[in-house]
Amino acid sequence: MDITTQTDGGMATLKVVGRVDAIAMSKLEQAAGAAIEAGASRLVIDMRQVDYISSAGLRAVLMAAKKAQAVGGGIALFGLQPAVEDVMTTSGFATIVRITATEDEARALLSA
């Protein structure tokens, strides 16, 4: 899994590519933590190129959300592939984190 981060003021966009599983989960947690430590309290996570997420990957998303909330921010995911969206919905994560179709929608949710 690869992650690139782009920060714009208090908002960071994390572009995730590959599988988010037990092997890669720490990379996502570290990227989210680094963005928050750099001053971004709102995280937009680009999931367009993620074709698989495991329970460990869900935990990484949850930890990122908790870190963002602890500093008065939040997270929003966008561009979920059907299989990933199914996991998010079935596991109940769709009620915990904000999920949108586009980056603009995710940014708007976090800017409100």
Buried (B, 14 or more C-beta within 10 A) or exposed (E): BEBEBEBEEBBBBBBBBBBBBEEBBEBBBEBBBBBBEEEBBBBBBBBBEBBBBBEBBBBBBBBBBEBBEEBEBBBBBBBBBEEBBEBBEEEEBBEBBBBBEEBEBBBEBBEE
